[in-house]
Amino acid sequence: MGIKFIFWGIFMLGTFFWLATTEPIEDKQALLDFYNNIDLSRPLNWDDNSSVCNSWIGVTCNHDKSRIIAVRLPGIGFRGPLPPDTLSCLSALQILNLSSNGISGPFPSDFTRLGNLTSLYLQFNNFHGQLPLHFGVWKNLSIINLSNNAFNQSIPSSVSELTHLTALNLANNSLSGKIPDFNLPSLQLLDLSNNNLYGSVPQNLRRFPSSAFFGNIISSEISSPSFPPVLPPSTQPSSKSSRLGKPAILAIIIGGCALGFVVVILAVMLIACYSNKDTESGVVSKKSQEKEGSVKKAVSGRQDGNGKLVIFNGFSFAFDLEDLLRASAEVLGKGIFGTTYKAALEEATTVVVKRLKEVTVARREFGQQMEVVGSIRHENVAALRAYYYSKDEKLMVYDYYSQGSVSTMLHANRGEDRTPLDWETRLRIAIGAARGIAHIHAQSGGKLVHGNIKASNIFLNPQQYGCASDLGLATLMSQMTSPVMRRAGYQAPEVTDSRKVSQAYDVYSFGVLLLELLTGKSPIHATGGDEVFHLVRWVNSVVREEWTAEVFDAELLRYPNIEEEMVEMLQIGMTCVASMPEQRPKMPDVVKLVEDIRRVHTGNRPSMEAKQEGSTPVLTPPAAELGSSSVP
Ligand SMILES: Nc1ncnc2c1ncn2[C@@H]1O[C@H](COP(=O)(O)OP(=O)(O)OP(=O)(O)O)[C@@H](O)[C@H]1O
């Protein structure tokens, strides 16, 4: 028995020692050769004496540490050509990510030796010339992103050999010739936009949205009648969703609150009238804490007999004077469009009432816009529950989001006792907000604009995804003096009149929101002296200097294996904040890009990462939600 025990002990120790010290020697040497032959703006921690599997940045090994299966080096400041026959020695490699570097030269032909590749990311480099000619060597390839390079010849028809391909992105190159009619049944995402391709969209690719072919010379005469002519983005008409949205689920949440709406609306209106001077001066400094007092005191205040209260969703309600007398309200803050109150009833019903100022449009136009906004029911758009219009008062009623806005989550309490906003939540915020904005853009014949996307207008819905609030007000208000809006940092450069916002404007603001989520920095703020920090300019300059890693919020650095996802989000954000509106993507495309940040990776994470992240919930939206994204 004792001998057996000792034997097992020695065996276990030996195994442990072997596991701790084993190394894929040849793969390690290949990476060292690669490292020693490239120009980097700052060093990696790759050292012959340290363990390639346990400590090298960007490297993932398989279970028994016998092979390297993933190399992820996005945005490491690597310039110049790839040294030949180094990375291609990693024949077990499944994931290769060298995106966002300055790598030049033709596509490395020796990569054809990487027969196990499942994902290849080389976007945002300076590769030029011909795309790989023999795609068939990558039998398992599922994702290929070669966008934003300078590839300038035709797309080889051998793309058809990639039978497992789910995503192909060749956008923003100089590819020429006709689009080959490749038939890839598993392909879900295709982006060939902004190249020099011509001809018609081949039959097998007509299932993809026309945005996949934007910015090419696709002739409308020979396009299928069912496929709209593909024009450059600037001339592309707004498209409407072909997919239907899921029936709204939020509507049921406040089933019992209808009575409260009336009470609170009147309560706040009366309070507001009663204490007009107080609320207009310095409400922000009293923010969150200040009780406006009970309504009882204000009942004798000014009443407007002209008012019209409209409750959405067909709730029937009754007016109860007792509820009115008991209701209390507190100021949440004062924004561009007015003052916002949180109003609580005794039945634990809490709503938010926004008291608008400087509405310039007439009752009819105001009502029409409210009807449009109030009819939107989507899990990623905050539901407008009711509105009130009279000569003196214009009110809007929303659900109360108790977790506060994304702005509060990101910027409030940056002290030591702060609860960090984790990466999963930030991704869900981005995905939800993108879906909400895309849904808004699909309304009113594809013409509705949010007009005020910013972190203080994004909340978390019950599924903990982002949810956009406060839409459709910009056009109802008197023109804001542009500096006021500009200071907020979300305003696209082309907009000088705050009422003339466009969907491209929303895309820009959403891009700023993404950069805010990534950096943890407010879009615009004073830095102490006369200097003003401008997030978009700062991110652009840091990325230009190839210090991409420096932009990320220090709070995010604690989460393992998210660099690739962060770099992808950064790229999306930067595309959205393009200074020319026609260069910005449309919201439905942005939704796909943001959703793919994680959807793509969950399917391809090597086992080691999966192990490390075992405790992290996988960020795949519930099936119902995916199906209901209502993305046009
Ligand atoms: N439905 C809501 N639930 C919880 N907090 C809210 C809600 N609506 C607004 N708030 C919060 O109330 C505060 C004031 O909001 P308000 O919309 O008036 O101003 P803002 O968002 O700062 O600017 P803007 O007027 O441009 O939207 C903000 O902190 C906002 O996040």
The ligand as a MOL file (V3000), in Angstrom:
LIG
                    3D

  0  0  0     0  0            999 V3000
M  V30 BEGIN CTAB
M  V30 COUNTS 31 33 0 0 0
M  V30 BEGIN ATOM
M  V30 1 N -35.0840 57.0250 -17.7230 0
M  V30 2 C -34.0790 57.3710 -16.9270 0
M  V30 3 N -33.7290 56.6160 -15.8690 0
M  V30 4 C -32.6960 56.9630 -15.0710 0
M  V30 5 N -31.9430 58.0850 -15.2480 0
M  V30 6 C -32.2640 58.8990 -16.2760 0
M  V30 7 C -33.3410 58.5880 -17.1780 0
M  V30 8 N -33.4040 59.5630 -18.1130 0
M  V30 9 C -32.4110 60.4250 -17.8380 0
M  V30 10 N -31.7340 60.0440 -16.7320 0
M  V30 11 C -30.5900 60.7100 -16.1430 0
M  V30 12 O -30.9960 61.9840 -15.7190 0
M  V30 13 C -29.9510 62.9200 -15.9190 0
M  V30 14 C -30.4930 64.1040 -16.7080 0
M  V30 15 O -30.9060 63.6080 -17.9690 0
M  V30 16 P -31.1710 64.5460 -19.1920 0
M  V30 17 O -31.6230 63.6920 -20.3130 0
M  V30 18 O -32.0350 65.6660 -18.7700 0
M  V30 19 O -29.7470 65.1760 -19.4820 0
M  V30 20 P -28.5000 64.5670 -20.1900 0
M  V30 21 O -28.7210 63.1570 -20.5890 0
M  V30 22 O -27.3450 64.8360 -19.3090 0
M  V30 23 O -28.4140 65.4810 -21.4850 0
M  V30 24 P -29.4360 65.5400 -22.7030 0
M  V30 25 O -30.4350 66.5670 -22.4160 0
M  V30 26 O -28.5630 65.9100 -23.8300 0
M  V30 27 O -30.0340 64.1850 -22.8960 0
M  V30 28 C -28.8380 62.2090 -16.6420 0
M  V30 29 O -27.8670 61.8210 -15.7060 0
M  V30 30 C -29.5220 60.9790 -17.1940 0
M  V30 31 O -28.6230 59.9030 -17.3360 0
M  V30 END ATOM
M  V30 BEGIN BOND
M  V30 1 1 1 2
M  V30 2 1 2 3
M  V30 3 2 2 7
M  V30 4 2 3 4
M  V30 5 1 4 5
M  V30 6 2 5 6
M  V30 7 1 6 7
M  V30 8 1 6 10
M  V30 9 1 7 8
M  V30 10 2 8 9
M  V30 11 1 9 10
M  V30 12 1 10 11
M  V30 13 1 11 12
M  V30 14 1 11 30
M  V30 15 1 12 13
M  V30 16 1 13 14
M  V30 17 1 13 28
M  V30 18 1 14 15
M  V30 19 1 15 16
M  V30 20 2 16 17
M  V30 21 1 16 18
M  V30 22 1 16 19
M  V30 23 1 19 20
M  V30 24 2 20 21
M  V30 25 1 20 22
M  V30 26 1 20 23
M  V30 27 1 23 24
M  V30 28 2 24 25
M  V30 29 1 24 26
M  V30 30 1 24 27
M  V30 31 1 28 29
M  V30 32 1 28 30
M  V30 33 1 30 31
M  V30 END BOND
M  V30 END CTAB
M  END
